[in-house]
Amino acid sequence: MGGFSIWHWLVVLVIVALIFGTKKLRNIGEDMGSAIKSFRKGMQDGDESAKPSELKADPPASSHTVNESDKDRVER
């Protein structure tokens, strides 16, 4: 009554194949494979964009000007 043997897994695999069909299982496998590839690519792209050598030390200061009408709105 220990772990599952290879025969248990084969029976489960046959039952799953009968329920879902091999075409649907193949499509699920392809979808999962492409999702994993996209995830890995996104992780690599994220690592490359966050390299410390590419990061700027000080971002440029914004030259935000306030109009007179904006000052009036804030004071009210």
C-alpha positions as CSV (number, residue, x, y, z in Angstrom):
1,M,0.0,0.0,0.0
2,G,3.0,2.2,-0.5
3,G,3.6,4.5,-3.5
4,F,2.2,4.1,-7.0
5,S,3.9,1.7,-9.4
6,I,4.3,2.2,-13.1
7,W,1.2,0.0,-13.7
8,H,-1.0,2.4,-11.7
9,W,0.3,5.4,-13.8
10,L,-0.3,3.5,-17.1
11,V,-3.9,2.7,-16.1
12,V,-4.5,6.4,-15.2
13,L,-2.9,7.5,-18.5
14,V,-5.2,5.1,-20.5
15,I,-8.3,6.4,-18.6
16,V,-7.3,10.0,-19.2
17,A,-6.7,9.3,-22.9
18,L,-10.1,7.6,-23.2
19,I,-11.9,10.5,-21.5
20,F,-10.2,13.4,-23.3
21,G,-9.0,11.8,-26.5
22,T,-5.5,12.0,-27.8
23,K,-6.1,15.0,-30.0
24,K,-7.3,17.2,-27.1
25,L,-4.3,16.0,-25.0
26,R,-1.9,16.8,-27.8
27,N,-3.5,20.3,-28.1
28,I,-3.2,20.8,-24.3
29,G,0.5,19.8,-24.5
30,E,1.2,22.2,-27.3
31,D,-0.5,25.0,-25.5
32,M,1.4,24.4,-22.3
33,G,4.7,24.2,-24.2
34,S,4.1,27.5,-25.9
35,A,3.1,29.1,-22.7
36,I,6.3,27.9,-21.0
37,K,8.4,29.2,-23.9
38,S,6.7,32.6,-23.7
39,F,7.2,32.7,-20.0
40,R,10.9,31.9,-20.3
41,K,11.4,34.5,-23.0
42,G,9.6,37.1,-20.9
43,M,11.9,36.2,-17.9
44,Q,15.0,36.6,-20.1
45,D,13.8,39.9,-21.6
46,G,13.0,41.2,-18.1
47,D,16.5,40.2,-16.9
48,E,18.2,41.9,-19.8
49,S,16.2,45.2,-19.4
50,A,17.1,45.4,-15.7
51,K,20.9,45.2,-16.0
52,P,22.5,47.6,-13.7
53,S,24.9,48.9,-16.4
54,E,21.9,50.1,-18.4
55,L,20.2,51.8,-15.5
56,K,20.8,55.5,-15.2
57,A,22.1,56.9,-11.9
58,D,19.9,60.0,-11.8
59,P,16.8,60.4,-13.9
60,P,16.5,63.8,-15.5
61,A,14.6,66.3,-13.5
62,S,11.2,67.2,-14.9
63,S,10.6,70.8,-15.8
64,H,7.0,70.9,-14.5
65,T,5.5,74.3,-14.8
66,V,2.3,75.4,-13.1
67,N,-0.1,77.6,-14.9
68,E,-1.8,80.5,-13.2
69,S,-5.2,78.7,-13.6
70,D,-3.8,75.6,-11.9
71,K,-2.6,77.7,-8.9
72,D,-6.1,79.2,-8.6
73,R,-7.7,75.8,-8.5
74,V,-5.3,74.6,-5.8
75,E,-5.9,77.6,-3.6
76,R,-9.7,77.3,-3.7
